[in-house]
Amino acid sequence: MKTFLTLRALAAVASALSLPAVSSVPIQASSSLAAASGAYATTSGTQFTIDGQTGYFAGTNTYWTGFLTNNDDVDTVMQHLSSSGLKVLRVWGFNDVTSTPSSGTVYFQSFAGSEPTINTGGNGLQRLDYVVKSAEAHGIKLIINFVNNWTDYGGMAAYFSWAGISTNAQWYTSSKAQGQYQKYIEAVVSRYSDSSAIFAWELANEPRCSGCDTSVMTDWVSTTAKYIKSLDSNHMVTIGDEGFGLSNGDDGSYPYSFSEGVDFAANCAVADIDFCTYHLYPDSWGVSPVQSWGSSWITAHGKACAAAGKPCVAEEFGSLSDQCTIESAWEATALAAAGTGGDMFWQYGDTLSTGQTANDGFTAYYGSDLFTCLVTDHVRAIDAA
């Protein structure tokens, strides 16, 4: 897992360092970003209804979109996604810092002072405002999350010193950390609660509570999801977890175990969770053979979601070798699997004003042969299903 995380962290740092300065001229949030038309996305059994159409969707991830400082670049991404038939985009809704960054650097929340501050300026949440606005204009739905399990862009660790804790496991039960986390959630959700571009709010990126009893994570999921619903009843809520802790299909490998404090079925069953997520990185998890193991993982989670009466989303997946063959096989399995209502490969890449976006070894660039394999051919298969 360390190798995989290092690749992604290096890509993130490289992307962040290339950000130019941005204007601090404010733009109106919330009401100005509400879509003139368009229905909110919902579940329909174990499928999704998007813009009035019920069925399976293809999507992707671009963690970096909210950190772009050129509006034209954001529009380019959204236009390319839309023309490709990708419907859902997952972006980082967090960007936490523990020291004041250089002028023009994008960040959303700072723990640099005696008390945390949420940056609503031109180099803060106004960047996310434009992502939502552009998504509305191009018919793209967004999954926006609120914190990272990892230290990329701050993560749970950004809260540690201020909250008087030292581990992610403590973060879930720290009243101080959770209080600020909920303040941040409110700051983001209140900006877009009327927007049809929001597909779902997501609790975290890959939350784990290593060594914890699984009840700790399940209680946190229940409390946080209920809180989000109290702020916004229009949009769906999901977790953002990797799918660990699953008895169904258990082959004795690490990802099926409960050692990370995650019980997939119990968390999926939480009343205010609308759909469930799982990720797939066999190379990083030390399991093989990659293709067939991954297909079994997809099928097992689909069955668990079908039993819960909720759709699953294969929210992140990637192979470090033979990407087209392996990942397209996973897409086909997900499309055919009962209980899975969509898939989102990690990650989309494009060529913008500053050059190519981050390549962490998994990136499929718009217009490339790999993009044709994972997107064009897959969307055609979805349409034909």
FITOR-912073 format. One line per 4 residues: their letters; for each residue x, y, z of C-alpha. Coordinates in nm, 3 decimals, decimal comma. Layout:
BEGIN
A	X/Y/Z; ...
This chain:
BEGIN
MKTF	0,000/0,000/0,000; 0,286/0,239/0,071; 0,410/0,231/-0,289; 0,066/0,309/-0,424
LTLR	0,014/0,596/-0,181; 0,353/0,742/-0,257; 0,275/0,752/-0,628; -0,049/0,935/-0,566
ALAA	0,107/1,170/-0,310; 0,389/1,265/-0,547; 0,141/1,336/-0,823; -0,066/1,548/-0,587
VASA	0,234/1,752/-0,476; 0,346/1,808/-0,834; 0,001/1,928/-0,929; -0,023/2,160/-0,630
LSLP	0,314/2,320/-0,695; 0,211/2,417/-1,049; -0,089/2,622/-0,937; -0,074/2,987/-1,043
AVSS	-0,216/3,275/-0,843; -0,590/3,333/-0,849; -0,814/3,631/-0,814; -0,969/3,690/-0,474
VPIQ	-1,277/3,860/-0,624; -1,574/3,685/-0,458; -1,856/3,525/-0,648; -2,195/3,445/-0,507
ASSS	-2,237/3,088/-0,387; -2,539/2,868/-0,317; -2,835/3,035/-0,490; -2,636/3,152/-0,793
LAAA	-2,507/2,799/-0,838; -2,849/2,635/-0,823; -2,937/2,471/-1,152; -3,212/2,634/-1,354
SGAY	-3,344/2,289/-1,427; -3,260/1,925/-1,366; -3,362/1,671/-1,108; -3,154/1,548/-0,819
ATTS	-2,991/1,209/-0,871; -3,149/0,927/-0,672; -3,133/0,553/-0,627; -3,385/0,319/-0,785
GTQF	-3,345/-0,022/-0,628; -2,988/-0,119/-0,702; -2,957/0,130/-0,989; -2,945/0,509/-1,015
TIDG	-3,173/0,764/-1,175; -2,978/1,052/-1,328; -3,159/1,330/-1,515; -3,469/1,115/-1,535
QTGY	-3,290/0,811/-1,679; -3,260/0,496/-1,468; -2,971/0,260/-1,531; -2,600/0,197/-1,497
FAGT	-2,349/0,484/-1,520; -1,982/0,524/-1,601; -1,778/0,786/-1,419; -1,429/0,874/-1,306
NTYW	-1,212/1,057/-1,053; -1,017/1,383/-1,075; -0,910/1,470/-0,721; -0,737/1,782/-0,853
TGFL	-1,022/1,964/-1,031; -1,115/2,183/-0,734; -0,753/2,300/-0,709; -0,737/2,431/-1,067
TNND	-0,711/2,810/-1,088; -0,807/2,856/-1,453; -1,181/2,841/-1,517; -1,123/2,745/-1,880
DVDT	-0,935/2,437/-1,763; -1,228/2,333/-1,546; -1,463/2,382/-1,841; -1,235/2,176/-2,064
VMQH	-1,249/1,883/-1,823; -1,627/1,901/-1,791; -1,680/1,931/-2,166; -1,458/1,632/-2,238
LSSS	-1,629/1,422/-1,973; -1,972/1,513/-2,106; -1,889/1,443/-2,470; -1,739/1,106/-2,368
GLKV	-2,057/0,986/-2,198; -1,913/0,988/-1,845; -2,184/1,102/-1,606; -2,034/1,119/-1,255
LRVW	-1,709/1,282/-1,141; -1,558/1,245/-0,795; -1,350/1,539/-0,671; -1,178/1,623/-0,345
GFND	-1,395/1,855/-0,138; -1,117/1,895/0,118; -0,780/2,068/0,110; -0,649/2,117/0,464
VTST	-0,327/2,293/0,561; -0,139/2,324/0,891; 0,073/2,625/0,792; -0,014/2,930/0,585
PSSG	0,066/2,851/0,220; 0,223/3,089/-0,028; 0,007/3,351/-0,194; -0,229/3,209/-0,456
TVYF	-0,208/2,849/-0,334; -0,550/2,689/-0,313; -0,660/2,558/0,027; -1,001/2,512/0,186
QSFA	-0,937/2,485/0,559; -0,644/2,597/0,774; -0,526/2,472/1,112; -0,235/2,717/1,114
GSEP	-0,377/2,948/1,380; -0,511/2,898/1,729; -0,848/2,802/1,579; -0,931/2,646/1,241
TINT	-1,049/2,875/0,964; -1,246/2,785/0,652; -1,123/2,968/0,343; -1,416/3,101/0,140
GGNG	-1,200/3,333/-0,068; -1,085/3,326/-0,428; -0,813/3,070/-0,348; -1,052/2,871/-0,130
LQRL	-1,400/2,733/-0,169; -1,471/2,968/-0,457; -1,261/2,730/-0,665; -1,501/2,451/-0,576
DYVV	-1,788/2,689/-0,655; -1,669/2,706/-1,014; -1,637/2,329/-1,040; -2,002/2,297/-0,937
KSAE	-2,108/2,575/-1,174; -1,926/2,415/-1,467; -2,063/2,072/-1,382; -2,415/2,217/-1,389
AHGI	-2,351/2,371/-1,730; -2,218/2,046/-1,876; -2,459/1,799/-1,718; -2,198/1,632/-1,498
KLII	-2,284/1,502/-1,149; -2,031/1,534/-0,867; -1,936/1,323/-0,567; -1,774/1,560/-0,315
NFVN	-1,603/1,432/-0,001; -1,494/1,609/0,317; -1,172/1,458/0,455; -0,893/1,221/0,359
NWTD	-0,777/0,913/0,550; -0,433/0,980/0,401; -0,213/1,286/0,452; -0,249/1,406/0,091
YGGM	-0,406/1,755/0,109; -0,399/1,748/0,487; -0,637/1,469/0,573; -0,735/1,362/0,924
AAYF	-0,378/1,430/1,035; -0,431/1,804/0,979; -0,666/1,798/1,279; -0,423/1,620/1,514
SWAG	-0,226/1,896/1,684; -0,522/2,130/1,725; -0,753/1,853/1,851; -0,491/1,704/2,084
ISTN	-0,486/1,361/1,919; -0,220/1,165/1,735; -0,386/0,891/1,528; -0,664/0,851/1,275
AQWY	-0,830/0,600/1,510; -0,861/0,874/1,772; -1,002/1,118/1,514; -1,331/0,925/1,489
TSSK	-1,412/0,961/1,859; -1,255/1,303/1,931; -1,540/1,545/2,005; -1,313/1,835/1,913
AQGQ	-1,210/1,688/1,577; -1,562/1,578/1,494; -1,702/1,919/1,588; -1,471/2,094/1,341
YQKY	-1,528/1,825/1,079; -1,902/1,892/1,101; -1,845/2,268/1,077; -1,650/2,209/0,759
IEAV	-1,922/1,982/0,623; -2,182/2,252/0,689; -1,968/2,515/0,515; -1,947/2,303/0,199
VSRY	-2,294/2,152/0,193; -2,468/2,487/0,250; -2,309/2,624/-0,068; -2,459/2,362/-0,299
SDSS	-2,763/2,215/-0,127; -2,986/2,334/-0,412; -2,757/2,225/-0,695; -2,861/1,942/-0,924
AIFA	-2,492/1,892/-1,005; -2,431/1,720/-0,671; -2,463/1,345/-0,710; -2,372/1,267/-0,350
WELA	-2,190/1,388/-0,042; -1,917/1,152/0,071; -1,794/1,116/0,428; -1,425/1,061/0,350
NEPR	-1,174/0,922/0,108; -1,094/0,563/0,209; -1,177/0,590/0,581; -1,014/0,328/0,803
CSGC	-0,993/0,284/1,179; -0,705/0,040/1,210; -0,724/-0,175/1,522; -1,066/-0,038/1,620
DTSV	-1,376/-0,238/1,691; -1,590/-0,205/1,379; -1,863/-0,039/1,585; -1,648/0,276/1,604
MTDW	-1,660/0,325/1,228; -2,026/0,226/1,201; -2,124/0,474/1,473; -1,927/0,749/1,297
VSTT	-2,090/0,664/0,963; -2,435/0,674/1,120; -2,378/1,001/1,308; -2,218/1,183/1,014
AKYI	-2,466/1,066/0,753; -2,755/1,172/0,974; -2,593/1,512/1,024; -2,549/1,565/0,650
KSLD	-2,910/1,469/0,587; -3,017/1,725/0,848; -2,842/1,992/0,640; -2,947/1,869/0,298
SNHM	-3,228/1,624/0,229; -3,201/1,673/-0,148; -2,886/1,474/-0,212; -2,756/1,125/-0,154
VTIG	-2,490/1,037/0,102; -2,225/0,768/0,074; -1,913/0,665/0,266; -1,616/0,651/0,027
DEGF	-1,466/0,336/0,179; -1,264/0,066/0,009; -1,503/-0,219/0,082; -1,292/-0,392/0,346
GLSN	-1,447/-0,626/0,602; -1,673/-0,858/0,405; -1,769/-1,213/0,498; -1,944/-1,282/0,170
GDDG	-1,688/-1,423/-0,074; -1,409/-1,415/0,186; -1,103/-1,598/0,051; -0,887/-1,528/0,356
SYPY	-0,704/-1,236/0,194; -0,634/-0,907/0,371; -0,901/-0,694/0,197; -1,184/-0,921/0,316
SFSE	-1,063/-0,900/0,676; -1,196/-0,665/0,944; -0,850/-0,555/1,060; -0,895/-0,198/0,936
GVDF	-1,199/-0,154/1,160; -1,438/-0,160/0,865; -1,749/-0,380/0,837; -1,875/-0,325/0,484
AANC	-2,218/-0,481/0,529; -2,287/-0,305/0,861; -2,185/0,033/0,724; -2,381/-0,020/0,404
AVAD	-2,692/-0,095/0,610; -2,685/0,244/0,788; -3,022/0,407/0,717; -2,890/0,745/0,595
IDFC	-2,638/0,589/0,355; -2,802/0,582/0,012; -2,548/0,371/-0,174; -2,225/0,190/-0,090
TYHL	-1,877/0,219/-0,235; -1,581/-0,010/-0,285; -1,236/0,034/-0,436; -1,009/-0,212/-0,611
YPDS	-0,627/-0,210/-0,610; -0,497/-0,569/-0,605; -0,138/-0,460/-0,676; -0,134/-0,247/-0,363
WGVS	-0,321/-0,499/-0,150; -0,088/-0,789/-0,233; -0,352/-1,019/-0,386; -0,345/-1,214/-0,711
PVQS	-0,418/-1,314/-0,978; -0,511/-0,952/-1,032; -0,784/-0,980/-1,294; -0,980/-1,276/-1,157
WGSS	-0,939/-1,171/-0,793; -1,072/-0,828/-0,882; -1,372/-0,971/-1,062; -1,455/-1,184/-0,757
WITA	-1,424/-0,876/-0,534; -1,671/-0,689/-0,757; -1,918/-0,976/-0,757; -1,899/-1,021/-0,379
HGKA	-1,973/-0,654/-0,312; -2,255/-0,651/-0,563; -2,418/-0,939/-0,378; -2,379/-0,761/-0,045
CAAA	-2,539/-0,445/-0,183; -2,821/-0,640/-0,344; -2,888/-0,799/-0,005; -2,901/-0,450/0,149
GKPC	-3,134/-0,326/-0,126; -2,894/-0,048/-0,221; -2,668/0,003/-0,521; -2,292/-0,029/-0,504
VAEE	-2,048/0,186/-0,695; -1,704/0,056/-0,793; -1,575/0,399/-0,706; -1,201/0,361/-0,765
FGSL	-1,008/0,089/-0,941; -0,675/0,055/-1,113; -0,412/-0,190/-1,228; -0,044/-0,105/-1,265
SDQC	-0,003/-0,340/-1,562; -0,204/-0,439/-1,868; -0,457/-0,172/-1,780; -0,685/-0,204/-2,081
TIES	-0,728/-0,581/-2,055; -0,761/-0,600/-1,677; -0,963/-0,287/-1,607; -1,202/-0,337/-1,898
AWEA	-1,267/-0,689/-1,768; -1,352/-0,540/-1,428; -1,585/-0,290/-1,593; -1,763/-0,571/-1,775
TALA	-1,797/-0,766/-1,450; -1,936/-0,462/-1,269; -2,185/-0,393/-1,547; -2,311/-0,751/-1,529
AAGT	-2,298/-0,785/-1,151; -2,622/-0,770/-0,957; -2,608/-0,486/-0,706; -2,348/-0,264/-0,874
GGDM	-2,502/0,045/-1,035; -2,196/0,226/-1,166; -1,818/0,230/-1,192; -1,558/0,507/-1,180
FWQY	-1,202/0,436/-1,292; -0,903/0,599/-1,121; -0,818/0,833/-1,276; -0,904/1,067/-1,564
GDTL	-0,631/1,278/-1,720; -0,633/1,571/-1,962; -0,408/1,831/-2,122; -0,479/2,174/-1,980
STGQ	-0,322/2,519/-1,993; -0,036/2,406/-1,767; 0,020/2,078/-1,953; -0,085/1,725/-1,870
TAND	-0,256/1,658/-1,539; -0,104/1,426/-1,282; -0,005/1,075/-1,385; 0,022/0,835/-1,092
GFTA	0,061/0,523/-1,302; -0,316/0,470/-1,336; -0,411/0,777/-1,542; -0,611/0,740/-1,864
YYGS	-0,569/1,059/-2,067; -0,853/1,195/-2,276; -0,812/1,084/-2,638; -0,557/0,810/-2,563
DLFT	-0,590/0,444/-2,660; -0,640/0,359/-2,293; -0,920/0,615/-2,272; -1,087/0,456/-2,574
CLVT	-1,063/0,118/-2,403; -1,187/0,224/-2,059; -1,437/0,492/-2,159; -1,549/0,490/-2,523
DHVR	-1,586/0,113/-2,549; -1,735/0,084/-2,200; -1,997/0,356/-2,256; -2,094/0,180/-2,578
AIDA	-2,138/-0,145/-2,384; -2,352/0,031/-2,122; -2,573/0,182/-2,392; -2,614/-0,160/-2,553
A	-2,696/-0,341/-2,230
